[in-house]
């Protein structure tokens, strides 16, 4: 017995002493790395947003709220007020809201159908979805740009197939012109909000599928089947059984995609008219582009991040509130 | 109902493939400009992209260096994080994991701006190694998730069995934990590889025009109009993605990695 105890306690004490310090060392090292690489960059943006630009030079550390004031009411306030930057933020929100809603609503039925396929078929579809998900924004914009540009792509196709003429004959052409989707001669998709939102929606569509997939593939299918046995139609089942069960992931996905889309840069620069550019474009032109006003760019980035945070918090609030009812 | 469903899936697939197909078709153009359908089809553009035009071969080289470097570094960073989270579950480990996924969760342009400032202070702005580190940090969340899924799939009974038979912690780690999580680690590695390959906006800020990856080069050429060589780049990238994800699906459990329920296999 004493021998056994000896054998047992020997390694036990040694193990207790050594891994503990190793784990602690690891924790410290990791904390240092994570804080430096993941937190410091964000802190820098925040701190620099209070800095001051010097005309004809770079910028200096400072503590001024001028950048924020400029964002909300313009640099010349109170003599002159401009809401240009707020308007840009508005466009960021507008594009992101519509595009994320569009993506989630069209991805939902697709993902539901996907989750009912065989395991093999699901894996094959997932390869396709993931490949298109990882495809760079620049390639996607390039593809849609070719498709939507006026000389090649859809407008040319419209013209050569006589669809343009048909639209003119039936009077729809005037409607398209009113929406800004046609020039006097032919349909025109560049530059338009339609093209911007379409591309942005396309950009996050695979994300929507991937984010909805876990929830939908875990749906208890026996519930839908029970409802069907009791005589509920397909639409009725979707509304009363499936939708309540996935409300949370549906909402969460829309919110995540929305936040992701707030920072879209390439699609907006290419497809949106200059007057309808978003905050992300303004951030770039201040930090790396023509304006070279890093503190103001940083302030815009902070505001973009804050708005994203507010939306996430609000979403969380609404959710808990809906849950409680 | 079933027919409508299949039709809808086919429609989605078609729409998803449409711009990709257009870009691929445009790569075959013989001339200097993009037409669809292609005129005077040729494969000469492939030679330009991979061999003869230094602008593109250099960009491709940089892309590969950044992607492979970032994927390796991201896995190295994510492993201890995921392990700490799994083995201790402490408050610190949860905070670290949350902070580690933050760059991936916020709009990438904000993190890009932050890294731009960060590297300009450290002198890494416009250096390739800074690009590698930036992508590793941005995408670290992915291997962290896949490795965590792998660690959770380990049967605790195996660990108990190993401990009963007197295996030390390092032996258990080497013989039980590591082999069972390797597929998940590799999946994480490849996710970072592919996403880093295609990432644009963060690289845009940290490269500071010091070097160009393929996506940067494409964006730079965007203003001068498209050339079919750019479409070759797109084809290459799509091919890499399809290959990588097929490999993950072939040797790993892709539906499970994506969070599907295990029971309906």
HADDOCK unambig.tbl for C-alpha pairs under 7 A between the chains (distance, minus, plus):
assign (segid A and resid 31 and name CA) (segid B and resid 96 and name CA) 6.69 0.50 0.50
assign (segid A and resid 34 and name CA) (segid B and resid 96 and name CA) 6.93 0.50 0.50
assign (segid A and resid 34 and name CA) (segid B and resid 100 and name CA) 6.25 0.50 0.50
assign (segid A and resid 37 and name CA) (segid B and resid 137 and name CA) 6.82 0.50 0.50
assign (segid A and resid 38 and name CA) (segid B and resid 99 and name CA) 6.53 0.50 0.50
assign (segid A and resid 38 and name CA) (segid B and resid 100 and name CA) 6.25 0.50 0.50
assign (segid A and resid 38 and name CA) (segid B and resid 103 and name CA) 6.41 0.50 0.50
assign (segid A and resid 41 and name CA) (segid B and resid 111 and name CA) 6.94 0.50 0.50
assign (segid A and resid 41 and name CA) (segid B and resid 114 and name CA) 4.23 0.50 0.50
assign (segid A and resid 41 and name CA) (segid B and resid 115 and name CA) 5.33 0.50 0.50
assign (segid A and resid 41 and name CA) (segid B and resid 118 and name CA) 5.58 0.50 0.50
assign (segid A and resid 42 and name CA) (segid B and resid 111 and name CA) 6.70 0.50 0.50
assign (segid A and resid 42 and name CA) (segid B and resid 114 and name CA) 5.38 0.50 0.50
assign (segid A and resid 44 and name CA) (segid B and resid 114 and name CA) 6.16 0.50 0.50
assign (segid A and resid 44 and name CA) (segid B and resid 117 and name CA) 6.81 0.50 0.50
assign (segid A and resid 45 and name CA) (segid B and resid 114 and name CA) 5.24 0.50 0.50
assign (segid A and resid 110 and name CA) (segid B and resid 9 and name CA) 5.89 0.50 0.50
assign (segid A and resid 113 and name CA) (segid B and resid 5 and name CA) 6.70 0.50 0.50
assign (segid A and resid 119 and name CA) (segid B and resid 265 and name CA) 5.67 0.50 0.50
assign (segid A and resid 123 and name CA) (segid B and resid 249 and name CA) 6.28 0.50 0.50
assign (segid A and resid 123 and name CA) (segid B and resid 254 and name CA) 6.09 0.50 0.50
assign (segid A and resid 123 and name CA) (segid B and resid 255 and name CA) 6.03 0.50 0.50
assign (segid A and resid 127 and name CA) (segid B and resid 242 and name CA) 6.52 0.50 0.50
assign (segid A and resid 127 and name CA) (segid B and resid 245 and name CA) 5.42 0.50 0.50
assign (segid A and resid 127 and name CA) (segid B and resid 246 and name CA) 5.97 0.50 0.50
assign (segid A and resid 131 and name CA) (segid B and resid 238 and name CA) 6.64 0.50 0.50
assign (segid A and resid 131 and name CA) (segid B and resid 241 and name CA) 5.09 0.50 0.50
assign (segid A and resid 131 and name CA) (segid B and resid 242 and name CA) 5.49 0.50 0.50
assign (segid A and resid 134 and name CA) (segid B and resid 194 and name CA) 6.60 0.50 0.50
assign (segid A and resid 134 and name CA) (segid B and resid 195 and name CA) 5.52 0.50 0.50
assign (segid A and resid 134 and name CA) (segid B and resid 198 and name CA) 6.50 0.50 0.50
assign (segid A and resid 135 and name CA) (segid B and resid 198 and name CA) 6.03 0.50 0.50
assign (segid A and resid 135 and name CA) (segid B and resid 238 and name CA) 6.68 0.50 0.50
assign (segid A and resid 136 and name CA) (segid B and resid 198 and name CA) 4.42 0.50 0.50
assign (segid A and resid 136 and name CA) (segid B and resid 199 and name CA) 6.06 0.50 0.50
assign (segid A and resid 138 and name CA) (segid B and resid 215 and name CA) 6.52 0.50 0.50
assign (segid A and resid 138 and name CA) (segid B and resid 219 and name CA) 6.39 0.50 0.50
assign (segid A and resid 139 and name CA) (segid B and resid 234 and name CA) 6.18 0.50 0.50
assign (segid A and resid 140 and name CA) (segid B and resid 19 and name CA) 6.77 0.50 0.50
assign (segid A and resid 143 and name CA) (segid B and resid 19 and name CA) 4.36 0.50 0.50
assign (segid A and resid 143 and name CA) (segid B and resid 20 and name CA) 6.16 0.50 0.50
assign (segid A and resid 143 and name CA) (segid B and resid 22 and name CA) 6.26 0.50 0.50
assign (segid A and resid 143 and name CA) (segid B and resid 23 and name CA) 5.43 0.50 0.50
assign (segid A and resid 144 and name CA) (segid B and resid 19 and name CA) 5.61 0.50 0.50
assign (segid A and resid 147 and name CA) (segid B and resid 19 and name CA) 6.94 0.50 0.50
assign (segid A and resid 152 and name CA) (segid B and resid 35 and name CA) 6.74 0.50 0.50
assign (segid A and resid 152 and name CA) (segid B and resid 36 and name CA) 6.93 0.50 0.50
assign (segid A and resid 210 and name CA) (segid B and resid 258 and name CA) 6.93 0.50 0.50
assign (segid A and resid 213 and name CA) (segid B and resid 260 and name CA) 6.94 0.50 0.50
assign (segid A and resid 214 and name CA) (segid B and resid 258 and name CA) 6.64 0.50 0.50
assign (segid A and resid 214 and name CA) (segid B and resid 259 and name CA) 4.62 0.50 0.50
assign (segid A and resid 214 and name CA) (segid B and resid 260 and name CA) 4.84 0.50 0.50
assign (segid A and resid 217 and name CA) (segid B and resid 260 and name CA) 5.45 0.50 0.50
assign (segid A and resid 217 and name CA) (segid B and resid 261 and name CA) 6.13 0.50 0.50
assign (segid A and resid 218 and name CA) (segid B and resid 260 and name CA) 6.50 0.50 0.50
assign (segid A and resid 218 and name CA) (segid B and resid 261 and name CA) 5.28 0.50 0.50
assign (segid A and resid 259 and name CA) (segid B and resid 107 and name CA) 6.32 0.50 0.50
assign (segid A and resid 260 and name CA) (segid B and resid 106 and name CA) 6.80 0.50 0.50
assign (segid A and resid 260 and name CA) (segid B and resid 107 and name CA) 5.01 0.50 0.50
assign (segid A and resid 262 and name CA) (segid B and resid 107 and name CA) 6.55 0.50 0.50
assign (segid A and resid 263 and name CA) (segid B and resid 107 and name CA) 5.09 0.50 0.50
assign (segid A and resid 263 and name CA) (segid B and resid 108 and name CA) 6.58 0.50 0.50
assign (segid A and resid 263 and name CA) (segid B and resid 109 and name CA) 5.67 0.50 0.50
assign (segid A and resid 301 and name CA) (segid B and resid 110 and name CA) 5.61 0.50 0.50
